[in-house]
């Protein structure tokens, strides 16, 4: 559990300093749009996973918009 907390704190520290949370592998709008059709429940995707992915994407978008505005 301590390792998980430490990793989470490292991510928060990187975000506070304006760095991407996960290096070059941060999701982009293009990546999202490319995969959204396959992930959507109407196309056979898992509805629970869809909700989690959508929430994560919205959180990232809000974070990037907040940082641009600051």
C-alpha positions as CSV (number, residue, x, y, z in Angstrom):
1,X,0.0,0.0,0.0
2,X,2.8,2.4,0.8
3,X,4.2,1.9,-2.7
4,X,0.9,2.8,-4.3
5,X,0.7,6.0,-2.2
6,X,4.2,6.9,-3.1
7,X,3.5,6.4,-6.8
8,X,0.4,8.5,-6.6
9,X,2.3,11.2,-4.8
10,X,4.9,11.2,-7.6
11,X,2.2,11.7,-10.2
12,X,0.6,14.5,-8.2
13,X,4.1,16.2,-7.9
14,X,4.6,15.9,-11.7
15,X,1.2,17.4,-12.4
16,X,1.8,20.3,-10.0
17,X,5.0,21.2,-11.8
18,X,3.2,21.1,-15.2
19,X,4.6,17.9,-16.4
20,X,2.5,15.2,-18.0
21,X,1.5,12.6,-15.4
22,X,2.7,9.6,-17.4
23,X,5.4,10.9,-19.7
24,X,4.9,10.7,-23.5
25,X,2.1,8.1,-23.1
26,X,-0.6,10.6,-22.0
27,X,-3.8,10.1,-23.9
28,X,-4.6,12.6,-26.6
29,X,-7.9,13.6,-28.2
30,X,-6.9,11.8,-31.4
31,X,-6.3,8.5,-29.4
32,X,-9.6,8.9,-27.7
33,X,-11.5,9.5,-30.9
34,X,-9.8,6.6,-32.6
35,X,-10.9,4.1,-29.8
36,X,-14.2,5.6,-28.7
37,X,-16.2,3.7,-31.4
38,X,-14.8,0.3,-30.3
39,X,-15.2,1.1,-26.6
40,X,-18.8,2.3,-26.7
41,X,-21.4,0.0,-25.2
42,X,-23.6,0.3,-28.4
43,X,-20.7,-1.3,-30.3
44,X,-20.2,-4.2,-27.9
45,X,-17.9,-2.5,-25.4
46,X,-18.2,-3.1,-21.7
47,X,-20.5,-0.4,-20.2
48,X,-18.7,-0.2,-16.8
49,X,-15.4,0.2,-18.5
50,X,-16.9,2.8,-20.8
51,X,-18.1,4.9,-17.8
52,X,-14.6,4.7,-16.2
53,X,-12.8,5.6,-19.4
54,X,-15.2,8.5,-20.1
55,X,-14.8,9.8,-16.5
56,X,-11.0,9.6,-16.8
57,X,-11.0,11.4,-20.1
58,X,-13.3,14.2,-18.8
59,X,-11.0,14.6,-15.8
60,X,-7.9,14.9,-18.0
61,X,-9.6,17.4,-20.3
62,X,-10.7,19.5,-17.2
63,X,-7.1,19.3,-15.8
64,X,-5.6,20.5,-19.1
65,X,-8.1,23.3,-19.5
66,X,-7.5,24.4,-15.9
67,X,-3.7,24.5,-16.4
68,X,-4.0,26.5,-19.6
69,X,-6.2,29.0,-17.8
70,X,-3.8,29.5,-14.9
